[in-house]
Amino acid sequence: MLQSKLFAKTRKEAPKDEVSINAKLLIRAGFIDKLMAGSYTFLPLGLRVLRKIENIIREEMIAAGGQELLMPSLHPKENWAETGRWDTYDSLFKFASYYSKIDLALGPTHEEIISPLVKKFNLSYKDLPLYLFQIQTKFRDEKRAKSGLLRGKEFLMKDLYSFHANEEDLNAYYEKMKTHYKNIFNKCGTGEKTCLTFASGGTFSKYSHEFQLIALAGEDTIFLCEKCGIAVNGEIIDEQKECPECGNQDLKEEKAIETGNIFMLKTKYSDPFDLKFTDEKGKKNPVIMGCYGIGLSRLMGAVVEISNDKKGIIWPETIAPYQVHLLGLGGENQTVKDFAKKVYSDLQNQDLEVLYADRNAINAGEKLADADLIGIPYRLIVSGKSLEKNGVELKKRREDKTDIVPLNKLIFVLKGKK
């Protein structure tokens, strides 16, 4: 991608109405644009990051046996009235259709939609277990939409629902899903700081589990067992004063960002819709359910909160918008320009994703500052200095040192084949 053609440019100053690190950096670097509190446009750079997170999650959910579907965002009141949540879900966007006058809601979650949907297919024991997931925009009327992508009124989320014949099967899949979530966070670059956290289980289970990313910007308080890495949510610390895994009572208080959660719903959303399956003897039994959510846009914001420095964002390689940021420093030096174009072409031919800072009107200092702000993992500089040494200057965003790499070895270095 030629940076001269890239829609949305970097900004020198952060917007005055943003206080969170993720909002300031993502807006300055041209990844997102604020429409209003809790609602952001994902610009081309930002959408590339979001899609990479999405693909990591999708691949892991398919590996977990999930089948992808896409349910409507617009929900009829009757579904929510059936579970009693029309009047109790405090962040539900509700309104009446101008023409039909029926009451509608924008979906903050999809239990009220998935259960009656599955019921239509008259499940037998042979159809279970069943795992259905979607990646879709959710809407919640947050009282205090703040912290950039960490708390929005509109956000992208993955939710998977599992359907089982018995609790033993649900328990087994629930444990399996913990591993898949760990894989997701490892692949997105947050695994080392993400803690499996015991939380309130609601009506049907003693506990649910959250995946909490330790970060100063976090709104949640967790208590971490440094012996085994398990944490307890601050909301239940009074009833759980020791580590649920190893019994350690020396728990460390931390601030954290919830980036995912898993719940054993059991029959909470199958009973209201009479969702049952037929067993081997022809008897009808309630379907046992679980649900598993990850906020994609929130995860993107959370990554920026923990992966940055005073110069800008530092993207993990797996979700960076591009792998390489190529800079030609030499003004009108035709030799430099020609060599930079060749490097750009060679990298693209090797299926490496490259953002090429080809703007001649921008001076070297501005190009370097932009590269640090945007945070692409590898920076390549073609200059008179590098050409004197018959190579390209290579620097990792996370490191200070630079190396001159010969062009014929560059591909091997970037692809990790040193």
ZIPEQUI-V12116 format. One record per backbone hydrogen bond with DSSP energy under -0.5 kcal/mol. CO is the residue of the C=O (numbers start at 1). NH is the residue of the N-H. E is the energy in kcal/mol with one decimal. If there is no record, write none. Layout:
BEGIN
{{CO/NH/E} {CO/NH/E}}
END
This chain:
BEGIN
{{1/3/-0.5} {1/356/-3.0} {2/5/-1.5} {2/6/-0.6} {3/6/-0.7} {15/18/-1.3} {20/24/-2.2} {21/25/-2.7} {22/26/-2.3} {23/27/-2.1} {24/28/-2.3} {25/29/-2.6} {26/31/-3.0} {26/32/-1.3} {27/30/-1.1} {28/11/-2.6} {30/45/-0.6} {31/43/-1.9} {33/35/-0.5} {33/41/-3.2} {36/39/-2.4} {38/153/-1.5} {38/154/-1.7} {39/35/-2.3} {39/36/-1.6} {41/33/-2.0} {41/43/-0.8} {43/47/-3.1} {44/48/-1.7} {45/49/-1.5} {46/50/-2.6} {47/51/-2.7} {48/52/-1.6} {49/53/-2.2} {50/54/-2.5} {51/55/-2.5} {52/56/-2.0} {53/57/-2.3} {54/58/-3.0} {55/59/-2.4} {56/60/-1.7} {57/61/-2.4} {58/62/-2.4} {59/63/-1.9} {60/64/-1.2} {61/66/-2.8} {62/65/-1.8} {67/133/-2.5} {73/75/-0.6} {73/107/-3.2} {75/105/-2.3} {76/79/-0.8} {76/80/-0.9} {77/81/-2.6} {78/82/-1.6} {79/83/-0.7} {80/84/-0.6} {80/85/-1.4} {80/86/-1.2} {85/89/-2.1} {88/90/-1.1} {89/92/-1.4} {91/141/-3.3} {92/94/-0.6} {93/106/-1.7} {95/104/-3.4} {97/101/-1.2} {102/97/-2.8} {103/77/-2.0} {104/95/-2.1} {105/75/-3.2} {105/107/-0.5} {106/93/-0.6} {107/139/-1.9} {110/113/-0.9} {110/114/-2.8} {111/115/-1.7} {113/117/-1.4} {114/118/-2.6} {115/119/-1.9} {116/120/-1.1} {117/120/-0.7} {118/121/-1.7} {119/122/-1.8} {123/278/-1.7} {124/127/-1.7} {125/128/-0.9} {130/163/-2.6} {131/67/-2.1} {132/161/-3.4} {133/69/-2.7} {134/159/-2.0} {136/157/-2.3} {138/155/-2.0} {140/142/-2.2} {142/145/-0.6} {144/146/-0.6} {146/151/-0.8} {147/150/-2.2} {148/151/-0.7} {151/146/-0.6} {153/140/-2.3} {155/138/-3.5} {156/296/-1.2} {156/297/-1.1} {157/136/-2.6} {157/159/-0.5} {158/294/-2.2} {159/134/-1.8} {160/292/-2.1} {161/132/-2.5} {162/290/-1.8} {163/129/-0.7} {163/130/-2.0} {164/288/-2.7} {166/170/-1.6} {167/171/-3.0} {168/172/-1.9} {169/173/-2.1} {170/174/-2.8} {171/175/-1.9} {172/176/-1.8} {173/177/-2.5} {174/178/-1.2} {175/179/-1.0} {176/180/-1.6} {177/181/-2.5} {178/182/-2.0} {179/183/-2.2} {180/184/-2.0} {181/185/-2.4} {182/186/-2.2} {183/187/-2.4} {184/188/-1.8} {185/190/-2.5} {185/191/-1.2} {186/189/-1.1} {190/193/-0.9} {190/194/-0.5} {191/194/-1.0} {193/195/-0.5} {193/214/-2.5} {195/197/-0.5} {195/212/-2.4} {196/231/-2.3} {197/210/-2.9} {198/233/-3.0} {199/208/-1.9} {201/204/-0.5} {206/201/-1.3} {208/199/-2.4} {209/262/-2.7} {210/197/-3.2} {210/212/-0.6} {211/259/-2.8} {211/260/-0.9} {212/195/-3.2} {212/214/-0.6} {213/257/-2.7} {215/218/-1.8} {220/222/-0.5} {220/256/-2.3} {221/234/-3.1} {222/224/-0.6} {222/254/-2.8} {223/232/-1.8} {224/226/-0.8} {224/252/-3.1} {225/229/-2.6} {230/225/-2.9} {231/198/-2.8} {232/223/-2.5} {233/236/-1.7} {234/237/-0.7} {236/239/-1.0} {236/240/-1.3} {243/247/-1.9} {248/243/-2.7} {249/251/-1.3} {250/226/-0.5} {252/224/-3.3} {254/222/-2.7} {255/215/-1.8} {256/220/-2.0} {256/258/-0.5} {257/213/-3.2} {257/259/-0.6} {259/295/-1.1} {260/211/-2.8} {261/293/-2.7} {262/209/-2.2} {263/265/-0.9} {263/291/-2.3} {265/268/-2.3} {266/289/-2.4} {267/271/-2.4} {270/275/-3.0} {271/274/-1.5} {274/276/-0.8} {275/287/-2.1} {277/279/-0.5} {277/285/-2.5} {278/125/-2.2} {279/282/-2.0} {283/279/-2.9} {285/277/-2.7} {288/164/-3.1} {289/265/-0.6} {289/266/-2.7} {290/162/-2.5} {291/263/-3.0} {292/160/-2.4} {293/261/-2.4} {294/158/-3.1} {294/296/-0.8} {295/299/-2.2} {296/300/-2.1} {297/301/-2.1} {298/302/-2.6} {299/303/-2.3} {300/304/-1.5} {301/305/-1.7} {302/306/-1.3} {303/307/-1.4} {307/314/-2.3} {309/312/-0.8} {312/309/-2.4} {316/319/-1.1} {316/320/-1.0} {322/377/-0.5} {323/378/-1.4} {324/326/-0.6} {324/355/-2.7} {325/327/-0.5} {325/380/-2.7} {326/357/-3.3} {327/329/-0.7} {327/382/-3.0} {328/330/-0.7} {329/384/-0.6} {330/333/-2.3} {332/334/-0.6} {333/337/-2.2} {334/338/-2.8} {335/339/-2.3} {336/340/-2.6} {337/341/-2.1} {338/342/-1.8} {339/343/-2.4} {340/344/-2.5} {341/345/-2.5} {342/346/-2.9} {343/347/-2.6} {344/348/-2.1} {345/349/-2.3} {346/350/-0.8} {347/350/-0.7} {347/352/-2.3} {348/351/-1.9} {352/354/-0.6} {353/323/-1.0} {353/324/-2.2} {354/356/-0.6} {355/326/-2.5} {355/357/-0.7} {356/3/-3.1} {356/358/-1.9} {357/328/-1.0} {358/360/-0.8} {359/362/-1.0} {363/367/-2.2} {364/368/-2.5} {365/369/-2.2} {366/370/-2.5} {367/371/-2.2} {368/372/-2.1} {369/373/-2.3} {370/374/-2.8} {371/375/-2.1} {371/376/-0.5} {373/313/-2.0} {375/315/-2.1} {377/397/-3.1} {378/325/-3.0} {379/395/-2.3} {380/327/-3.4} {381/383/-0.6} {381/393/-2.5} {382/329/-2.9} {383/387/-2.4} {384/388/-1.7} {385/389/-0.7} {386/389/-0.7} {386/391/-2.1} {387/390/-1.8} {390/407/-0.6} {392/394/-0.5} {392/405/-3.1} {393/381/-2.5} {394/403/-2.2} {395/379/-3.1} {396/399/-1.5} {401/396/-0.5} {403/394/-3.6} {403/405/-0.7} {405/392/-2.4} {406/409/-1.9} {406/410/-0.9} {407/410/-0.7} {407/411/-0.6} {409/413/-2.1} {410/414/-2.6} {411/415/-2.0} {412/417/-4.1} {413/416/-1.3}}
END
